[in-house]
Amino acid sequence: MMVTMKRSAVVMISMMMLLFAAACGSGGTNETATTNTPAPATEETTSPPANETGAEAAPQEITTVKFSEVIRSIFYAPHYVAMSKGFFEEEGLNVDMNTSQGSDKGAAALLAGTADISLVGPETAIFIHNQEGNKKLKIFYQLTMKDGSFLLSRTKADSFKWSDLSGKTVISWRPGSAPQMVFSSTLKQEGVADANVITNIAAPAMAAAFTGGQGDYIQVFEPLASTLINEGKAYYAASMGETFGSFPETSYVATSEYIEKNPAVIQKFVNAVAKGREWLNTASDDEIAEALAPFFEGTSKELIIQSVNRYKQQDTWPAKPELTAEAFEKLQGVLIENGVLKPEQKIANMTDVVDMTFVGKIGQ
């Protein structure tokens, strides 16, 4: 849907794109991105049930939330579960979802008012804060605490060592994106200085480039990683999440103005996603595959289960979805190390861009 932006929003977005075009963040995937939401609710109220006297009870008010996800990936399974299992509806929310194909675009949608809430890399809130514009973004729920990408190789090896990348070509993500920065920092951490890392291939074209013969390794998310492996087109080398450790890769973000005006909506949204995460912990493989299948058409039940289990094994979704001071410090350190944040731009007071009060009220 086309929406006319106010001049101030356009200026801010233009500045963000010019100064931080490389800074898109967040894990995602390049295989099944779509702007279609499976069977969204269309009515603003639910049918009123009858009470004990036979009279109709007051209808529940339904609030529509315009939501933008960075990219479609099983990495964000708790969110899709919250949609398919009706947890958002239980909270009185109708989530109108689209896929932005980049954290920069997700942030731009918030600034322009075409999205109320976006799932993006938390670094976008830092970048917007440093633009000193009229609108600020705030992180209110930390969905993932590991990088969600996996390194695959073209040829099979008995065991993988990071030194194997010496002199090899790796298809990675665009400069400034969270998976690219995690990969770059890992190479430095492992002492690999001469890998040829390709970062100029658009996300949807990465897999095709690799299967077409380009690159010795590729860095992808689930379910694409498992798909390539099962088709015999690639071999598992390493989990970036397990190698790099704890890292706040993907967060729910909204403008400060929206949060201030709609605290009840934010709390309901947080509650629903938390229910999705808890449900994933207790549901059977078959139940999980059934819940996620509408969001990953063409992906087999077996691959969905395999993908979810990979993310569970590396503790992707934290029990308490909180962006801590320690994690925020690590995030800014990675941004500085990768040259997308100047040391003098580092945010000293994380509450300028982080509000975890809603997370603290989950279950109350």
C-alpha positions, 0 to 999 in steps of 0.5 A: 500500500502506497502511503505519502510520507511527510517531508521530515520522514523522507529527509530522515530516511534519505539520510539513513540510506546515504549514511548507513546504507550498509547497515541493514541488520538482522538475521533472516533468510533469502529463500521464502520472503513474501508480503503475503500473510496466511489468512489474516483476520479482516474484521475489527471485532469478533462475534460476541458470545452469549452470556449466562442470561442469554444476552450477548456479551460486549464484543471484543475490540480488535486492534490492527497492527501494521507489522513489518518483518525483516525477511522470512525465516524459521529464525523467527518461528515464535512470531509465526506460531503466535499468528497461527495459534491465535495468540495475537487474537487472544490478546485482541490484535490483528497482525497485518504482516509484510516482509520488508527485505532489509532492516533499513527498509523496516526502519523506514516503514516505521518512520514513514508510518506505514508500519507500527512495529518492525522486526529488525536488527537492533542496530537500526535504533542506534543509527536513527538515534544518531541522526538526531531527527524528530523520530526515534526508535525503541527496542522493546523485545529481544526475539533472538540472542544468537546469529541464525546463519549457517556456513555451508561448503561446496565440497564435503570435508571430514571436519571443518576448521576456520583456517579452511576459509583461507584463500576461499570465496564465501558468499555472505550478506551485504555490508553492515547487516548483522550476519555479515558483521558477525561473520566478519568479526568471527574471521578476525576472532579466528585469525582468517585474514585472506578469505574472499568475502562476497557481499554484493549479491542481493539476498534472494539471489545468493542461493542461486549464485552458489548453486550456479557455481559461484563461491566455495562457501555460503552463509544462509539461514533456515530453512534454506540451509537444510534445503541445500544440504538435503538436495546435496548442493551443499554440506554443513560446515559451521553454525555462526550462532554457536561459533560467535556466541550470544549476540542480540541479532533481531528485535521488535522495534517501534517509534517512541511516539507509537509506544507512548501512545499505545502501551497496551498494544505493545504489551499485548504484542509482547505477551503474544510472542512470548506465548509463541516462544513458550508453545515451541518449547512444549509442542510436538514436532508434528504440531510445530510443522503444522503451525509453521507450514502456512508461512513456508509453502513448498518447504517439507514438514521434515525440513521445517522440523529440522530447521526449528531443532537447529535453532533450539539446539543453539538456544536462539530464543532466550527464556527472557526476551530481554536486551541486557546491558551486556548484550547492548555493549557487545552489539555496539562493539561489533558495530564499531569493529565493523566500521558502521558506528564511530566510537564517539557515536556509541550510546552511553545510556541504553534507555535512549533506544531500549525499553524493556518494561513490557518484557518485565510485565510478561505473565502479569 
